[in-house]
Amino acid sequence: MRWRVARVVGDDFAKPWYQFFNSLLQDSAYEMLPKPCFEVYLNNGAEDGYWDIEMYVAVQPKHH
């Protein structure tokens, strides 16, 4: 499983996911698996004004 830590400012959760998938699509070594993606919240963004999140996506090495 591949993962990334991102900071979400305000409520713009889409931006880090787009960036994550763009980098994954450009990486020719891995392909996505048909499994759910999920986030782990590392802080309370309602209090801090930003969210630190871990983003998880299941991948496997591409077979060439």
PyMOL Python script that loads the backbone (N, CA, C, O; Angstrom):
from pymol import cmd

cmd.read_pdbstr("""\
ATOM      1  N   MET A   1       0.851  -1.172   0.000  1.00  0.00           N
ATOM      2  CA  MET A   1       0.000   0.000   0.000  1.00  0.00           C
ATOM      3  C   MET A   1       0.895   1.233   0.000  1.00  0.00           C
ATOM      4  O   MET A   1       1.890   1.287   0.723  1.00  0.00           O
ATOM      5  N   ARG A   2       0.544   2.198  -0.796  1.00  0.00           N
ATOM      6  CA  ARG A   2       1.312   3.434  -0.870  1.00  0.00           C
ATOM      7  C   ARG A   2       0.583   4.498  -0.070  1.00  0.00           C
ATOM      8  O   ARG A   2      -0.646   4.500  -0.008  1.00  0.00           O
ATOM      9  N   TRP A   3       1.335   5.401   0.543  1.00  0.00           N
ATOM     10  CA  TRP A   3       0.688   6.431   1.334  1.00  0.00           C
ATOM     11  C   TRP A   3       1.434   7.740   1.226  1.00  0.00           C
ATOM     12  O   TRP A   3       2.574   7.801   0.763  1.00  0.00           O
ATOM     13  N   ARG A   4       0.768   8.769   1.660  1.00  0.00           N
ATOM     14  CA  ARG A   4       1.317  10.116   1.622  1.00  0.00           C
ATOM     15  C   ARG A   4       0.742  10.899   2.791  1.00  0.00           C
ATOM     16  O   ARG A   4      -0.396  10.670   3.200  1.00  0.00           O
ATOM     17  N   VAL A   5       1.526  11.817   3.324  1.00  0.00           N
ATOM     18  CA  VAL A   5       1.040  12.735   4.351  1.00  0.00           C
ATOM     19  C   VAL A   5       0.830  14.083   3.681  1.00  0.00           C
ATOM     20  O   VAL A   5       1.693  14.557   2.943  1.00  0.00           O
ATOM     21  N   ALA A   6      -0.313  14.696   3.938  1.00  0.00           N
ATOM     22  CA  ALA A   6      -0.629  15.978   3.310  1.00  0.00           C
ATOM     23  C   ALA A   6      -1.218  16.920   4.344  1.00  0.00           C
ATOM     24  O   ALA A   6      -1.762  16.490   5.360  1.00  0.00           O
ATOM     25  N   ARG A   7      -1.100  18.209   4.069  1.00  0.00           N
ATOM     26  CA  ARG A   7      -1.745  19.223   4.898  1.00  0.00           C
ATOM     27  C   ARG A   7      -2.871  19.837   4.084  1.00  0.00           C
ATOM     28  O   ARG A   7      -2.662  20.289   2.959  1.00  0.00           O
ATOM     29  N   VAL A   8      -4.062  19.849   4.657  1.00  0.00           N
ATOM     30  CA  VAL A   8      -5.236  20.434   4.023  1.00  0.00           C
ATOM     31  C   VAL A   8      -5.530  21.741   4.736  1.00  0.00           C
ATOM     32  O   VAL A   8      -5.780  21.756   5.942  1.00  0.00           O
ATOM     33  N   VAL A   9      -5.500  22.833   3.994  1.00  0.00           N
ATOM     34  CA  VAL A   9      -5.801  24.141   4.562  1.00  0.00           C
ATOM     35  C   VAL A   9      -7.273  24.423   4.311  1.00  0.00           C
ATOM     36  O   VAL A   9      -7.758  24.296   3.187  1.00  0.00           O
ATOM     37  N   GLY A  10      -7.979  24.808   5.368  1.00  0.00           N
ATOM     38  CA  GLY A  10      -9.417  25.016   5.232  1.00  0.00           C
ATOM     39  C   GLY A  10     -10.096  23.685   4.962  1.00  0.00           C
ATOM     40  O   GLY A  10      -9.878  22.705   5.676  1.00  0.00           O
ATOM     41  N   ASP A  11     -10.920  23.661   3.926  1.00  0.00           N
ATOM     42  CA  ASP A  11     -11.647  22.435   3.592  1.00  0.00           C
ATOM     43  C   ASP A  11     -11.304  21.912   2.204  1.00  0.00           C
ATOM     44  O   ASP A  11     -12.101  21.176   1.622  1.00  0.00           O
ATOM     45  N   ASP A  12     -10.142  22.268   1.650  1.00  0.00           N
ATOM     46  CA  ASP A  12      -9.772  21.862   0.293  1.00  0.00           C
ATOM     47  C   ASP A  12      -9.152  20.467   0.291  1.00  0.00           C
ATOM     48  O   ASP A  12      -7.956  20.314   0.039  1.00  0.00           O
ATOM     49  N   PHE A  13      -9.971  19.449   0.573  1.00  0.00           N
ATOM     50  CA  PHE A  13      -9.483  18.070   0.609  1.00  0.00           C
ATOM     51  C   PHE A  13      -9.211  17.521  -0.788  1.00  0.00           C
ATOM     52  O   PHE A  13      -8.443  16.570  -0.930  1.00  0.00           O
ATOM     53  N   ALA A  14      -9.816  18.091  -1.808  1.00  0.00           N
ATOM     54  CA  ALA A  14      -9.643  17.575  -3.173  1.00  0.00           C
ATOM     55  C   ALA A  14      -8.220  17.788  -3.681  1.00  0.00           C
ATOM     56  O   ALA A  14      -7.677  16.916  -4.359  1.00  0.00           O
ATOM     57  N   LYS A  15      -7.603  18.930  -3.369  1.00  0.00           N
ATOM     58  CA  LYS A  15      -6.284  19.262  -3.924  1.00  0.00           C
ATOM     59  C   LYS A  15      -5.217  18.212  -3.609  1.00  0.00           C
ATOM     60  O   LYS A  15      -4.541  17.762  -4.535  1.00  0.00           O
ATOM     61  N   PRO A  16      -5.028  17.795  -2.341  1.00  0.00           N
ATOM     62  CA  PRO A  16      -3.991  16.790  -2.093  1.00  0.00           C
ATOM     63  C   PRO A  16      -4.296  15.442  -2.753  1.00  0.00           C
ATOM     64  O   PRO A  16      -3.374  14.727  -3.144  1.00  0.00           O
ATOM     65  N   TRP A  17      -5.585  15.086  -2.881  1.00  0.00           N
ATOM     66  CA  TRP A  17      -5.913  13.834  -3.563  1.00  0.00           C
ATOM     67  C   TRP A  17      -5.569  13.926  -5.044  1.00  0.00           C
ATOM     68  O   TRP A  17      -5.006  12.985  -5.604  1.00  0.00           O
ATOM     69  N   TYR A  18      -5.899  15.049  -5.691  1.00  0.00           N
ATOM     70  CA  TYR A  18      -5.538  15.233  -7.108  1.00  0.00           C
ATOM     71  C   TYR A  18      -4.027  15.157  -7.280  1.00  0.00           C
ATOM     72  O   TYR A  18      -3.537  14.496  -8.196  1.00  0.00           O
ATOM     73  N   GLN A  19      -3.288  15.828  -6.406  1.00  0.00           N
ATOM     74  CA  GLN A  19      -1.828  15.805  -6.493  1.00  0.00           C
ATOM     75  C   GLN A  19      -1.295  14.384  -6.294  1.00  0.00           C
ATOM     76  O   GLN A  19      -0.377  13.956  -6.994  1.00  0.00           O
ATOM     77  N   PHE A  20      -1.865  13.672  -5.356  1.00  0.00           N
ATOM     78  CA  PHE A  20      -1.437  12.303  -5.080  1.00  0.00           C
ATOM     79  C   PHE A  20      -1.670  11.406  -6.294  1.00  0.00           C
ATOM     80  O   PHE A  20      -0.771  10.674  -6.707  1.00  0.00           O
ATOM     81  N   PHE A  21      -2.882  11.463  -6.869  1.00  0.00           N
ATOM     82  CA  PHE A  21      -3.187  10.609  -8.014  1.00  0.00           C
ATOM     83  C   PHE A  21      -2.393  11.011  -9.245  1.00  0.00           C
ATOM     84  O   PHE A  21      -1.993  10.144 -10.022  1.00  0.00           O
ATOM     85  N   ASN A  22      -2.155  12.296  -9.443  1.00  0.00           N
ATOM     86  CA  ASN A  22      -1.318  12.726 -10.566  1.00  0.00           C
ATOM     87  C   ASN A  22       0.090  12.153 -10.443  1.00  0.00           C
ATOM     88  O   ASN A  22       0.648  11.674 -11.430  1.00  0.00           O
ATOM     89  N   SER A  23       0.671  12.194  -9.245  1.00  0.00           N
ATOM     90  CA  SER A  23       2.018  11.640  -9.067  1.00  0.00           C
ATOM     91  C   SER A  23       2.005  10.123  -9.228  1.00  0.00           C
ATOM     92  O   SER A  23       2.958   9.551  -9.756  1.00  0.00           O
ATOM     93  N   LEU A  24       0.941   9.467  -8.780  1.00  0.00           N
ATOM     94  CA  LEU A  24       0.833   8.019  -8.935  1.00  0.00           C
ATOM     95  C   LEU A  24       0.712   7.637 -10.408  1.00  0.00           C
ATOM     96  O   LEU A  24       1.336   6.671 -10.847  1.00  0.00           O
ATOM     97  N   LEU A  25      -0.074   8.375 -11.166  1.00  0.00           N
ATOM     98  CA  LEU A  25      -0.247   8.075 -12.586  1.00  0.00           C
ATOM     99  C   LEU A  25       1.044   8.289 -13.368  1.00  0.00           C
ATOM    100  O   LEU A  25       1.278   7.616 -14.372  1.00  0.00           O
ATOM    101  N   GLN A  26       1.880   9.213 -12.919  1.00  0.00           N
ATOM    102  CA  GLN A  26       3.151   9.474 -13.594  1.00  0.00           C
ATOM    103  C   GLN A  26       4.228   8.462 -13.204  1.00  0.00           C
ATOM    104  O   GLN A  26       5.257   8.367 -13.873  1.00  0.00           O
ATOM    105  N   ASP A  27       4.002   7.716 -12.142  1.00  0.00           N
ATOM    106  CA  ASP A  27       4.962   6.713 -11.679  1.00  0.00           C
ATOM    107  C   ASP A  27       4.700   5.415 -12.432  1.00  0.00           C
ATOM    108  O   ASP A  27       3.721   4.725 -12.149  1.00  0.00           O
ATOM    109  N   SER A  28       5.553   5.078 -13.374  1.00  0.00           N
ATOM    110  CA  SER A  28       5.312   3.913 -14.224  1.00  0.00           C
ATOM    111  C   SER A  28       5.611   2.589 -13.518  1.00  0.00           C
ATOM    112  O   SER A  28       5.416   1.528 -14.110  1.00  0.00           O
ATOM    113  N   ALA A  29       6.074   2.627 -12.286  1.00  0.00           N
ATOM    114  CA  ALA A  29       6.424   1.396 -11.577  1.00  0.00           C
ATOM    115  C   ALA A  29       5.240   0.763 -10.843  1.00  0.00           C
ATOM    116  O   ALA A  29       5.292  -0.417 -10.494  1.00  0.00           O
ATOM    117  N   TYR A  30       4.171   1.534 -10.603  1.00  0.00           N
ATOM    118  CA  TYR A  30       3.049   1.036  -9.807  1.00  0.00           C
ATOM    119  C   TYR A  30       1.730   1.203 -10.534  1.00  0.00           C
ATOM    120  O   TYR A  30       1.571   2.064 -11.400  1.00  0.00           O
ATOM    121  N   GLU A  31       0.776   0.339 -10.149  1.00  0.00           N
ATOM    122  CA  GLU A  31      -0.597   0.478 -10.618  1.00  0.00           C
ATOM    123  C   GLU A  31      -1.528   0.311  -9.425  1.00  0.00           C
ATOM    124  O   GLU A  31      -1.205  -0.380  -8.459  1.00  0.00           O
ATOM    125  N   MET A  32      -2.688   0.954  -9.508  1.00  0.00           N
ATOM    126  CA  MET A  32      -3.643   0.894  -8.406  1.00  0.00           C
ATOM    127  C   MET A  32      -4.312  -0.465  -8.346  1.00  0.00           C
ATOM    128  O   MET A  32      -4.506  -1.128  -9.365  1.00  0.00           O
ATOM    129  N   LEU A  33      -4.656  -0.862  -7.143  1.00  0.00           N
ATOM    130  CA  LEU A  33      -5.435  -2.074  -6.914  1.00  0.00           C
ATOM    131  C   LEU A  33      -6.895  -1.684  -6.695  1.00  0.00           C
ATOM    132  O   LEU A  33      -7.164  -0.577  -6.229  1.00  0.00           O
ATOM    133  N   PRO A  34      -7.840  -2.559  -7.018  1.00  0.00           N
ATOM    134  CA  PRO A  34      -9.259  -2.235  -6.831  1.00  0.00           C
ATOM    135  C   PRO A  34      -9.680  -2.384  -5.363  1.00  0.00           C
ATOM    136  O   PRO A  34     -10.480  -3.251  -5.012  1.00  0.00           O
ATOM    137  N   LYS A  35      -9.129  -1.529  -4.537  1.00  0.00           N
ATOM    138  CA  LYS A  35      -9.433  -1.520  -3.105  1.00  0.00           C
ATOM    139  C   LYS A  35      -9.743  -0.088  -2.694  1.00  0.00           C
ATOM    140  O   LYS A  35      -9.365   0.849  -3.398  1.00  0.00           O
ATOM    141  N   PRO A  36     -10.420   0.097  -1.575  1.00  0.00           N
ATOM    142  CA  PRO A  36     -10.769   1.451  -1.145  1.00  0.00           C
ATOM    143  C   PRO A  36      -9.544   2.278  -0.752  1.00  0.00           C
ATOM    144  O   PRO A  36      -8.540   1.746  -0.277  1.00  0.00           O
ATOM    145  N   CYS A  37      -9.651   3.569  -0.961  1.00  0.00           N
ATOM    146  CA  CYS A  37      -8.679   4.547  -0.453  1.00  0.00           C
ATOM    147  C   CYS A  37      -9.243   5.068   0.867  1.00  0.00           C
ATOM    148  O   CYS A  37     -10.454   5.049   1.086  1.00  0.00           O
ATOM    149  N   PHE A  38      -8.350   5.535   1.744  1.00  0.00           N
ATOM    150  CA  PHE A  38      -8.850   6.104   2.992  1.00  0.00           C
ATOM    151  C   PHE A  38      -7.874   7.121   3.540  1.00  0.00           C
ATOM    152  O   PHE A  38      -6.722   7.197   3.114  1.00  0.00           O
ATOM    153  N   GLU A  39      -8.359   7.908   4.503  1.00  0.00           N
ATOM    154  CA  GLU A  39      -7.565   8.949   5.161  1.00  0.00           C
ATOM    155  C   GLU A  39      -7.507   8.667   6.656  1.00  0.00           C
ATOM    156  O   GLU A  39      -8.446   8.122   7.236  1.00  0.00           O
ATOM    157  N   VAL A  40      -6.391   9.047   7.270  1.00  0.00           N
ATOM    158  CA  VAL A  40      -6.248   9.032   8.721  1.00  0.00           C
ATOM    159  C   VAL A  40      -5.978  10.473   9.134  1.00  0.00           C
ATOM    160  O   VAL A  40      -5.031  11.094   8.650  1.00  0.00           O
ATOM    161  N   TYR A  41      -6.795  10.997  10.013  1.00  0.00           N
ATOM    162  CA  TYR A  41      -6.664  12.384  10.464  1.00  0.00           C
ATOM    163  C   TYR A  41      -5.716  12.440  11.655  1.00  0.00           C
ATOM    164  O   TYR A  41      -5.911  11.732  12.643  1.00  0.00           O
ATOM    165  N   LEU A  42      -4.691  13.284  11.560  1.00  0.00           N
ATOM    166  CA  LEU A  42      -3.661  13.364  12.592  1.00  0.00           C
ATOM    167  C   LEU A  42      -3.879  14.506  13.575  1.00  0.00           C
ATOM    168  O   LEU A  42      -3.191  14.592  14.593  1.00  0.00           O
ATOM    169  N   ASN A  43      -4.822  15.372  13.279  1.00  0.00           N
ATOM    170  CA  ASN A  43      -5.133  16.477  14.185  1.00  0.00           C
ATOM    171  C   ASN A  43      -6.589  16.872  13.995  1.00  0.00           C
ATOM    172  O   ASN A  43      -7.271  16.342  13.118  1.00  0.00           O
ATOM    173  N   ASN A  44      -7.063  17.797  14.812  1.00  0.00           N
ATOM    174  CA  ASN A  44      -8.427  18.305  14.710  1.00  0.00           C
ATOM    175  C   ASN A  44      -8.395  19.624  13.950  1.00  0.00           C
ATOM    176  O   ASN A  44      -8.083  20.667  14.524  1.00  0.00           O
ATOM    177  N   GLY A  45      -8.714  19.579  12.673  1.00  0.00           N
ATOM    178  CA  GLY A  45      -8.680  20.771  11.838  1.00  0.00           C
ATOM    179  C   GLY A  45      -9.678  21.833  12.250  1.00  0.00           C
ATOM    180  O   GLY A  45      -9.481  23.013  11.962  1.00  0.00           O
ATOM    181  N   ALA A  46     -10.746  21.431  12.919  1.00  0.00           N
ATOM    182  CA  ALA A  46     -11.722  22.407  13.387  1.00  0.00           C
ATOM    183  C   ALA A  46     -11.091  23.344  14.417  1.00  0.00           C
ATOM    184  O   ALA A  46     -11.475  24.508  14.525  1.00  0.00           O
ATOM    185  N   GLU A  47     -10.127  22.829  15.166  1.00  0.00           N
ATOM    186  CA  GLU A  47      -9.436  23.651  16.162  1.00  0.00           C
ATOM    187  C   GLU A  47      -8.233  24.375  15.570  1.00  0.00           C
ATOM    188  O   GLU A  47      -7.969  25.526  15.918  1.00  0.00           O
ATOM    189  N   ASP A  48      -7.495  23.703  14.671  1.00  0.00           N
ATOM    190  CA  ASP A  48      -6.222  24.223  14.173  1.00  0.00           C
ATOM    191  C   ASP A  48      -6.341  25.090  12.924  1.00  0.00           C
ATOM    192  O   ASP A  48      -5.439  25.878  12.639  1.00  0.00           O
ATOM    193  N   GLY A  49      -7.447  24.961  12.164  1.00  0.00           N
ATOM    194  CA  GLY A  49      -7.591  25.710  10.919  1.00  0.00           C
ATOM    195  C   GLY A  49      -6.960  25.014   9.725  1.00  0.00           C
ATOM    196  O   GLY A  49      -7.024  25.527   8.607  1.00  0.00           O
ATOM    197  N   TYR A  50      -6.363  23.874   9.939  1.00  0.00           N
ATOM    198  CA  TYR A  50      -5.813  23.040   8.867  1.00  0.00           C
ATOM    199  C   TYR A  50      -5.897  21.594   9.339  1.00  0.00           C
ATOM    200  O   TYR A  50      -6.034  21.326  10.533  1.00  0.00           O
ATOM    201  N   TRP A  51      -5.815  20.671   8.394  1.00  0.00           N
ATOM    202  CA  TRP A  51      -5.865  19.243   8.695  1.00  0.00           C
ATOM    203  C   TRP A  51      -4.566  18.607   8.236  1.00  0.00           C
ATOM    204  O   TRP A  51      -4.147  18.824   7.099  1.00  0.00           O
ATOM    205  N   ASP A  52      -3.921  17.831   9.086  1.00  0.00           N
ATOM    206  CA  ASP A  52      -2.818  16.971   8.664  1.00  0.00           C
ATOM    207  C   ASP A  52      -3.415  15.578   8.504  1.00  0.00           C
ATOM    208  O   ASP A  52      -3.988  15.023   9.441  1.00  0.00           O
ATOM    209  N   ILE A  53      -3.272  15.022   7.304  1.00  0.00           N
ATOM    210  CA  ILE A  53      -3.880  13.730   7.017  1.00  0.00           C
ATOM    211  C   ILE A  53      -2.861  12.797   6.378  1.00  0.00           C
ATOM    212  O   ILE A  53      -1.934  13.240   5.699  1.00  0.00           O
ATOM    213  N   GLU A  54      -3.044  11.506   6.602  1.00  0.00           N
ATOM    214  CA  GLU A  54      -2.328  10.479   5.851  1.00  0.00           C
ATOM    215  C   GLU A  54      -3.323   9.922   4.844  1.00  0.00           C
ATOM    216  O   GLU A  54      -4.460   9.610   5.196  1.00  0.00           O
ATOM    217  N   MET A  55      -2.895   9.797   3.592  1.00  0.00           N
ATOM    218  CA  MET A  55      -3.752   9.305   2.516  1.00  0.00           C
ATOM    219  C   MET A  55      -3.214   7.949   2.074  1.00  0.00           C
ATOM    220  O   MET A  55      -2.031   7.827   1.755  1.00  0.00           O
ATOM    221  N   TYR A  56      -4.062   6.941   2.052  1.00  0.00           N
ATOM    222  CA  TYR A  56      -3.642   5.580   1.725  1.00  0.00           C
ATOM    223  C   TYR A  56      -4.329   5.099   0.450  1.00  0.00           C
ATOM    224  O   TYR A  56      -5.545   5.218   0.297  1.00  0.00           O
ATOM    225  N   VAL A  57      -3.522   4.552  -0.462  1.00  0.00           N
ATOM    226  CA  VAL A  57      -4.012   3.994  -1.720  1.00  0.00           C
ATOM    227  C   VAL A  57      -3.298   2.663  -1.940  1.00  0.00           C
ATOM    228  O   VAL A  57      -2.072   2.596  -1.858  1.00  0.00           O
ATOM    229  N   ALA A  58      -4.047   1.617  -2.216  1.00  0.00           N
ATOM    230  CA  ALA A  58      -3.455   0.301  -2.461  1.00  0.00           C
ATOM    231  C   ALA A  58      -2.888   0.252  -3.880  1.00  0.00           C
ATOM    232  O   ALA A  58      -3.589   0.540  -4.851  1.00  0.00           O
ATOM    233  N   VAL A  59      -1.615  -0.116  -3.985  1.00  0.00           N
ATOM    234  CA  VAL A  59      -0.950  -0.242  -5.282  1.00  0.00           C
ATOM    235  C   VAL A  59      -0.122  -1.521  -5.295  1.00  0.00           C
ATOM    236  O   VAL A  59       0.133  -2.135  -4.259  1.00  0.00           O
ATOM    237  N   GLN A  60       0.282  -1.895  -6.483  1.00  0.00           N
ATOM    238  CA  GLN A  60       1.198  -3.022  -6.643  1.00  0.00           C
ATOM    239  C   GLN A  60       2.180  -2.680  -7.749  1.00  0.00           C
ATOM    240  O   GLN A  60       1.880  -1.854  -8.611  1.00  0.00           O
ATOM    241  N   PRO A  61       3.344  -3.300  -7.735  1.00  0.00           N
ATOM    242  CA  PRO A  61       4.294  -3.074  -8.827  1.00  0.00           C
ATOM    243  C   PRO A  61       3.688  -3.541 -10.153  1.00  0.00           C
ATOM    244  O   PRO A  61       3.024  -4.576 -10.215  1.00  0.00           O
ATOM    245  N   LYS A  62       3.924  -2.771 -11.196  1.00  0.00           N
ATOM    246  CA  LYS A  62       3.455  -3.170 -12.525  1.00  0.00           C
ATOM    247  C   LYS A  62       4.303  -4.325 -13.021  1.00  0.00           C
ATOM    248  O   LYS A  62       5.508  -4.392 -12.777  1.00  0.00           O
ATOM    249  N   HIS A  63       3.649  -5.222 -13.717  1.00  0.00           N
ATOM    250  CA  HIS A  63       4.354  -6.351 -14.335  1.00  0.00           C
ATOM    251  C   HIS A  63       4.677  -5.965 -15.767  1.00  0.00           C
ATOM    252  O   HIS A  63       3.769  -5.781 -16.578  1.00  0.00           O
ATOM    253  N   HIS A  64       5.938  -5.841 -16.083  1.00  0.00           N
ATOM    254  CA  HIS A  64       6.341  -5.413 -17.434  1.00  0.00           C
ATOM    255  C   HIS A  64       6.610  -6.593 -18.311  1.00  0.00           C
ATOM    256  O   HIS A  64       6.959  -6.427 -19.480  1.00  0.00           O
TER     257      HIS A  64
END
""", "prot")
cmd.dss("prot")
cmd.show_as("cartoon", "prot")
cmd.util.cbc("prot")
cmd.orient("prot")
